[in-house]
C-alpha cells in the first residue's frame, strides 16, 4: 500500500513542477522607437545617464495583464556620448506612485555591465538583463533602473537612453535620479522592453489523478483494518 501511495504522490509532484509551454508576452513602452534612427537621442541632455548627468534612470511599469506576471528579462537601448565605455548596474524595485521613488528591497541586481561601443545597431546598443523568474504583482508598479553611481570617477561618461518622445504607454513613466532626488521633466517613456510569462498552474488532470490515488489508498486502508478484525 505504501508503494502505491508513493506512486501517486510522485505523479502529483511532477504535475506541480511541469506545465505546458506558454508563449511569452512582451511589453514595449515605445513601439514606434527605431534603434537605427539617431534622431531618438536628440534629447540626450534630458535623458543622459552618467557624469555629469544623472546618476541613474528608470522606467516604471506594471505587468501587462493579471496572467503574465513572471518577469524574465528587461532591456534598454543606450548610446555612448563621450566616446568611452560606461559601466553600470541594473536594479529592479517596487515603485511608490505617490512618493515617486523606489521602495522596499531590491528584487534584482545585475553584475556590472560595460557598454561595448554600440556595435550593430547604428549608434544604439541593446542591453538586456536576464532576471530569472521574478513573480510580480499586477496591482503594483515597478521600476527598472540603470545606475552608474558606483563607477563614476569625475570624467565625462554619458549615455544617451533610447527615447521616442511619445507617451503611448499608460502604466509608467521615465525618471532620472540626481543628487538624491528622483524626478522627471515631462510625461514620456524610455524605449524599454520587458519579457513576461505566466505563472505555472498545474493541470486539472493532475489534481484528479491525485484525488483518485488518495481515494484508492483510503479504500485499501479500510479493507486492511476490516481484514484484521
C-alpha positions in Angstrom: 0.0 0.0 0.0 2.8 2.4 0.8 4.4 1.9 -2.6 1.0 2.8 -4.3 0.7 5.9 -2.2 4.3 6.9 -3.2 3.5 6.3 -6.8 0.5 8.7 -6.9 2.4 11.3 -4.8 5.2 11.3 -7.3 2.8 11.8 -10.1 1.3 14.8 -8.2 4.7 16.4 -7.6 5.6 16.1 -11.3 2.4 17.7 -12.2 3.1 20.6 -10.0 6.5 21.2 -11.4 5.6 20.8 -15.1 3.2 22.6 -17.3 2.5 23.2 -21.0 4.9 25.6 -22.8 3.3 29.0 -22.9 4.2 31.9 -25.3 5.9 34.8 -23.6 4.4 38.3 -23.6 6.5 41.3 -24.4 5.9 44.8 -23.0 7.1 47.6 -25.3 6.8 51.2 -23.9 7.6 52.8 -27.2 6.5 50.7 -30.2 7.5 53.5 -32.6 11.1 53.6 -31.4 13.6 52.9 -34.2 17.1 52.0 -32.9 18.6 52.6 -36.4 17.5 56.3 -36.3 19.9 58.6 -34.4 17.2 61.2 -34.0 16.0 59.4 -31.0 18.9 60.6 -28.8 18.4 64.3 -29.8 17.2 64.9 -26.2 20.1 63.2 -24.5 20.6 66.3 -22.4 17.4 65.3 -20.7 17.9 61.5 -20.9 21.6 61.4 -20.2 22.9 58.9 -17.8 26.4 59.2 -16.3 28.7 62.0 -15.5 28.0 64.9 -15.5 24.3 64.0 -16.0 22.0 61.7 -13.9 23.4 59.0 -11.7 20.5 56.7 -12.5 17.5 56.4 -14.8 14.4 54.3 -14.5 11.3 53.3 -16.4 8.3 52.4 -14.3 5.9 49.7 -15.5 3.3 47.2 -14.5 2.8 43.6 -15.6 0.9 43.5 -19.0 -2.0 41.7 -17.5 -3.1 39.6 -14.5 -1.9 36.3 -16.0 1.6 37.1 -17.4 3.1 38.2 -14.1 6.5 36.5 -14.1 9.3 38.8 -15.3 12.2 37.1 -17.0 14.2 39.9 -18.6 14.2 43.6 -19.4 16.1 45.7 -22.0 17.1 49.3 -22.7 18.8 50.9 -25.8 21.9 53.1 -25.0 24.4 55.1 -26.9 27.9 56.2 -25.7 28.1 60.0 -26.0 31.7 60.7 -24.8 33.5 58.0 -26.7 34.1 55.9 -23.6 32.7 52.6 -22.4 30.4 53.0 -19.4 29.9 50.6 -16.6 26.6 50.4 -14.9 24.3 48.3 -12.7 20.7 47.2 -13.4 18.3 47.1 -10.5 14.6 46.1 -10.2 12.5 47.5 -7.3 8.9 48.3 -6.4 7.8 51.9 -7.3 5.9 54.2 -5.0 3.5 56.1 -7.2 2.7 58.7 -4.6 6.2 59.3 -3.3 7.7 58.8 -6.8 10.6 56.8 -5.6 11.7 53.1 -5.4 10.7 51.3 -2.2 11.5 48.1 -0.4 14.2 45.6 -1.1 16.0 45.2 -4.4 14.2 42.4 -6.3 17.1 42.0 -8.8 20.6 43.4 -9.0 22.8 42.7 -12.0 26.5 42.1 -12.2 28.4 45.2 -13.5 27.7 45.7 -17.2 30.1 47.6 -19.5 28.9 49.1 -22.8 30.6 47.9 -26.0 30.8 50.8 -28.4 27.2 50.4 -29.8 28.2 47.8 -32.3 25.5 46.5 -34.7 22.6 49.0 -34.1 23.7 52.2 -35.9 24.5 54.0 -32.7 22.4 52.1 -30.2 23.3 49.1 -28.1 20.6 47.0 -26.8 21.4 46.0 -23.2 19.3 43.1 -21.8 19.3 41.7 -18.3 18.1 38.2 -17.6 16.5 38.4 -14.1 15.4 34.7 -13.8 11.8 34.3 -12.9 10.5 37.1 -10.7 6.9 36.9 -9.6 5.3 40.4 -9.8 2.0 41.8 -8.6 -0.3 43.2 -11.2 -1.7 45.7 -8.6 1.8 47.2 -8.0 4.2 49.4 -10.1 7.9 48.6 -10.5 11.0 50.4 -11.8 13.8 49.0 -13.9 16.9 51.1 -13.0 20.2 51.7 -14.8 22.8 53.2 -12.5 26.4 54.4 -13.0 26.7 55.8 -9.4 29.1 53.1 -8.3 31.5 53.7 -11.1 31.8 57.5 -11.6 35.3 58.9 -11.4 34.9 62.5 -12.4 35.4 62.0 -16.2 32.6 62.6 -18.7 30.9 59.3 -19.3 27.4 60.0 -20.6 25.0 57.5 -22.1 22.0 58.5 -24.2 19.0 56.4 -23.4 16.7 55.4 -26.3 13.6 57.5 -26.3 10.9 58.2 -28.9 9.2 61.3 -27.4 5.8 59.5 -27.2 3.7 58.7 -24.2 1.7 55.7 -25.5 2.5 53.5 -22.5 -0.1 54.4 -19.9 1.2 52.2 -17.0 4.5 54.0 -16.4 6.8 57.0 -17.0 10.6 57.6 -17.2 12.5 59.1 -14.3 16.1 60.2 -13.6 18.0 60.2 -10.3 20.4 63.1 -9.4 21.7 64.5 -6.1 19.4 62.2 -4.1 16.2 63.0 -5.9 14.1 61.2 -8.4 12.5 63.5 -11.0 11.0 63.6 -14.4 11.0 66.5 -16.9 7.8 65.6 -18.7 5.5 62.6 -19.2 7.1 60.2 -21.6 8.8 56.8 -21.7 12.2 55.4 -22.4 12.5 52.8 -25.1 12.0 49.8 -22.8 11.2 46.2 -23.3 10.3 43.5 -20.8 9.5 39.8 -21.2 6.9 38.1 -19.1 5.5 34.6 -18.8 2.5 33.2 -17.0 2.8 31.7 -13.5 2.8 27.9 -13.8 -0.6 26.3 -13.0 -1.0 22.6 -12.5 -3.4 21.0 -15.0 -6.8 19.7 -13.7 -5.8 16.2 -14.7 -3.0 16.3 -12.0 -5.4 17.0 -9.2 -7.9 14.4 -10.5 -5.2 11.7 -10.5 -4.0 12.6 -7.1 -7.5 12.5 -5.6 -8.2 9.2 -7.3 -5.0 7.8 -5.8 -5.8 9.1 -2.3 -9.3 7.5 -2.5 -7.7 4.2 -3.6 -5.2 4.3 -0.7 -8.0 5.1 1.7 -10.1 2.3 0.5 -7.2 -0.1 0.8 -6.5 1.1 4.3 -10.1 0.4 5.4 -10.1 -3.0 3.8 -6.9 -3.8 5.7 -8.4 -2.9 9.0 -11.5 -5.0 8.3 -9.3 -8.0 7.4 -7.6 -7.7 10.8 -10.9 -7.7 12.8 
